């Protein structure tokens, strides 16, 4: 289980790092909003510390839909003028792909005026109203700078904001000048203290790690299906090789996370309908080292090593380190073969999919040249049809929730527009 490989605290650090890699300013905004929400919940005095921490993490993810639906460099556009698309996508993303299924509607309604949400039959309606205030305080401060006065919120009490939530905000700011600490960027230690109370179950850690993989779909939807296929092929290959449960889990998590560094690569490169030039290819190659830095100190070093070697080759011809066979194991070889096969089987805008014969010929040549580890590669080829058939079936099942998200987006949009 994931509990063996990552702590709750490190899981939250990895979530933040993933958001930061996608866009620094949005990540910082989300942390500030989470901090303000935490201070409001703390002031109310009816929440346990772990509950406050959970809501703060949800707030850190409240704008995740914007990475898919908007240009995140234009924050005021999607936060003030075009609020529905990212709210809907974020809601569906968290509902289907995160541990926040029950609370995901907070994100769906977080830009709706109080006049439209006051009668919602929703367990977390008040926390929703507090998130609205937390978000707008940060947006207004960014927009008005030194001219910002948080008392301006009173003008919108009863219309845009819940009067009870406004009153709580006023009480909280009188008790503690936390907005000044945001202004001076001196609130980081408090955020760390809140995060220390995050207690994730094994199931929640597993969902969060999968959620980070699904984040690659915010850049390029095809990356989700490719990663799920790599996971499925590597799992079947692990079974054929009779690896231990520990080795099986390490390969699984390495396959799950091996391409999250792609989140730092511009979408126009990932989706380019042509062959890339050398400069562009070299930029894409940096995704391995980016992934390694994202995971470093947060998850098991064994998993990082396997994930970081997925483009290495046993003859030293791979990247980024040019490792040779003596520096790698059969676990590294499993992910390398799985990634190559899935990539070769996929049709690209600039080339057709490879046939089974072309793939096996390339693998045979790789054994002869020393590019691929012989035992793992030979095992894959002996069981090619069996592995691919089982992997495709399991990949189809794993994609169901993601495809449900994509299907439901238009339906929810039309119901709210």
C-alpha positions, 0 to 999 in steps of 0.5 A: 500500500502507498502508506509504506512509501509516503507519509501524510505530510509528504503527500501534501508537499507533493500535491503542492509541488505538483500545483507549483510546477503547473503554475507558480502564481496559481499555487501560491494563490491557492495556499493563501486561500487555504490559509485564510479559510483555516483561520476562519474555521479556527476562529469559529471554534467548532472544528478539530485541527485535522478537520481544518487541515482537510478543508485547507487542502481542499482550498489548495485544490479549488482552482485545479480546473483552471489548469484545464479550462483557462489560461492560468496566466490570466487569473482575473479573467477566470476568477471574475469574468469567466468563472463557470468552466474551471469551477465545473471541471474542478468539481468533476475532477475532485469528485471522480479522481480525488478523496474529496468526492463528498465535498467537491460541490464546494468547488462547483459553487465557489464563485456563485453569489450567496443569493444563489447558494443560500438555499442549497441542501448541502452539508458543507454549505457554510464552509463553501461560503467561507471559501468564497470570502477567503478567495475574494480576499486574496483576489481583491488584495492582489488587485488593489494592493495597498489600497485594499481594505478588507472592510469593503466585504461589508458592501456585499453582505447578504448579496455576494456573501453570507452575512454569517460568514462576513461576521465571522471574517470580521471577528477573525480579523479583529482577533488575529491580523493574519492578513498582514502576515499574508501581505508580508509573506510570513504565514508559511510556518502556520501553514506547515503547522496546519498540515502537520494535522493531516491524517490520510488513510491508505486509501486516501494516499492511493487516491491522491497519488492517482490524482497527481497522475490524472493531473497530466490530463490537464496538459494533454488528455492522451497522457492519462491513457498512456500512463494507465497503459504503462501501469497495466503492461508493467503489472502484467510483466511483473506477474510473469516475472514472479516479482515479490509484492514489494517489488511489484508495488515499487514498479506500480508507483514508479509507473504511476508517477513516471511522467508527472514531470511533463506538467512543466512542459508547455502543452503546445509541445506535448500536442504538436502535430509534427516532429519536434526539433532538437531544442524542443526534444531536449526541453521535453527530456527535462521532464525526467529530472523535473519529476525526480526533483518533485518526488525527492525527499517525499516518496521512497527512493526506490520508486524515484530511481525506477521512475527516473530510469524509464528513458535509460537504456542498458547500453548507456544510450538513454537519458538523462544520466546515460546509465548502464546495466550495472547501475540498473535492475529488472524493475528499471527494465520492466518500466523501460519496456512497458513505456517503450511498447505503449509509446510504440503502439500509440499512433502519433500525429507525426507517425503511425502506430507500430505493428506487433512485428515491428515492436518485437523486431526492435526489442530483439535487436535491443537484446542483441545490442544490449539496449534492453535487459535480456530476461525482462525483454524476452519474457515480454515477447514470449507472452506478448499477446497475453500481456497486451490483452490483459493490460488493455482490458485493465486499462479500459476499466481504469479509464472509466472514471476519467472518461465519466468526468469528460462526458459530464462536463458539458452536462453540468455546464448546460445545467448551470449556464 
